[in-house]
Amino acid sequence: MWYDRENEWIDLFINARPASSRNEIVGIFDDTLKIKVKAPAVEGAANKELVKFLSKLFKVPKSQILFVSGETSKRKRIRLPKSEKLLDFIERMDDASSKENVK
């Protein structure tokens, strides 16, 4: 599973790809949400860009996005507060993933 639901939080398991041409969600691969970020993996720039991207995408304050693990690796566990926008995103990604598995 590429996410873990807790009471007020949702943890996302993310594979971050730094130094990409733009910030974008690529999809779910091997139980991990793959996200491309523009910033290079230098001095935390890619992590800052990832937090900024997630903050805008899910309409949550940057200060409420926490790294649970993987801050220095490509595979990260990031905790976000539960929100309607995030729950809708999870549902859409699960639907898309299950349709791909049917093919």
N, C-alpha and C positions, 0 to 999 in steps of 0.2 A: 504494500500500500504506500502510495507516495505522500500521504498525509496522515496525521494522527490527531483525532479530536479529543480535547479535554473539556473541562467545565466551561471556562470562558475564553479558552485559547485554542488555536489550531496550529500544529507544527507542520510545516511543509518540508519535505526532503527535496532539496534542490541541487541540480548539477549546473553550476555556473560556468559559462563559457565567456571569458573576458576577451577584450580587444576585437569585438565583432563590429560590423558596420552599423548596427543599430541595436537598441534594446527591444527584445521580443521574446515571447513565449514560443518555444519550438514544439513542445509536446511532452508526453510521458513515455519514458524509456526505462526499462528495468526498475520499475517502482520508484522512479525519480522524475521530478518535474525539471525538464531542461529549459534553461533561460539563457539567452545571449545578452551580454551587456557591452556597451561601447568602451568603457574604461579598461585600461590595461591592469593586469594583476601586479601593480607596483604600489607599495606603501599603503595598502588598503583602499586604493581608488576604486577597484572593481566592487568591493563590498559596499562602499558608500553609494555607488551608482545603482547597485542591486536594491539597496534599501530605499533609495529615492524612487526607483521604478515601481517597487511593490507598494510604496506609500501612495503614489498617484493612482496605481491600478485599482487598489482596494479601498481608497479613501480613508486611510488610517494615518495617524501621526507617525512620523519617522521614529520618534522617541519610544513608541510602543512596539517596534519591530526589534526582536532580540535574537541574537545568535545563540542557540543552545549548544551547538557543536559545529566543527568544521570551518571555523573562521579563516584558517590558513590553508584549507584544501578546496578542491573543486566541488566536492559533495558536502553540502551544508544542511543543517537542521535549523530552520528559522521559525520562530514563534511569533504569531500575529494574533491580535484580539479577534474574536469571532465577530463577523459582521455579515449583513445580508449579501453584500457584494461578493465577499469571499465565499460564502456558502453557495451562491449562484454559480460562481466560477468553478468550484469543485464539482458541482452537479454537471455542468456542461463538459468539463474535462473527462469525468467518469463516463458520461454518455458517449462522447467521441471515442474514448479508449475502448469501450465495450463494443462499439460498432466496428472498429478496426480488427478486434479479436475474432469477430464473427466471419470475416472474409476469408 
